[in-house]
Amino acid sequence: MDDITKSVLERGDLAHLALFLWASGASGLLVWTLKELAAANRRFNDFVHEIASLNRLFGKGE
């Protein structure tokens, strides 16, 4: 990675390097957010199924 950074700095493409790092960070944050959102959706779905099974158990669904 040092060689890549050195060649970018020698050519004066520091703005491109900064843009790449920003885009990589933003993409990583998006992937993490979507993964957390999917996990929260699964937990909520499990909660709703448990509530439905309790309602069936106690006869509230009639």
C-alpha positions in Angstrom: 0.0 0.0 0.0 3.0 2.3 0.6 4.0 2.2 -3.1 0.5 3.0 -4.3 0.2 6.0 -1.9 3.7 7.2 -2.8 2.9 7.1 -6.6 -0.4 8.9 -6.0 1.3 11.6 -4.0 4.1 12.0 -6.6 1.6 12.5 -9.4 -0.4 15.1 -7.3 -3.6 13.0 -7.2 -4.2 13.6 -3.5 -7.7 14.6 -4.2 -8.4 11.3 -6.0 -7.0 9.4 -3.0 -9.1 11.4 -0.6 -12.2 10.8 -2.8 -11.5 7.1 -3.0 -11.0 6.8 0.8 -14.3 8.8 1.4 -16.2 6.6 -1.1 -14.8 3.4 0.5 -15.8 4.6 3.9 -19.3 5.6 2.8 -19.8 2.2 1.1 -18.6 0.3 4.1 -20.9 2.3 6.3 -23.8 1.6 3.9 -23.1 -2.2 4.0 -22.9 -2.2 7.8 -26.2 -0.2 8.0 -28.0 -2.6 5.7 -26.7 -5.6 7.7 -27.9 -4.1 11.0 -31.3 -3.2 9.4 -31.8 -6.8 8.2 -30.9 -8.1 11.7 -33.4 -5.7 13.3 -36.0 -6.8 10.9 -35.4 -10.5 11.7 -35.6 -9.7 15.4 -38.9 -7.8 15.0 -40.3 -10.7 12.8 -39.4 -13.2 15.6 -41.1 -11.0 18.1 -44.3 -10.8 16.1 -44.3 -14.5 15.6 -43.9 -15.0 19.4 -46.8 -12.6 20.1 -49.0 -14.5 17.6 -48.2 -17.8 19.2 -49.0 -16.4 22.6 -52.3 -15.1 21.3 -53.1 -18.6 19.9 -52.1 -20.2 23.2 -54.4 -18.0 25.2 -57.3 -18.1 22.7 -57.3 -14.4 21.8 -57.5 -15.2 18.1 -61.1 -16.3 18.1 
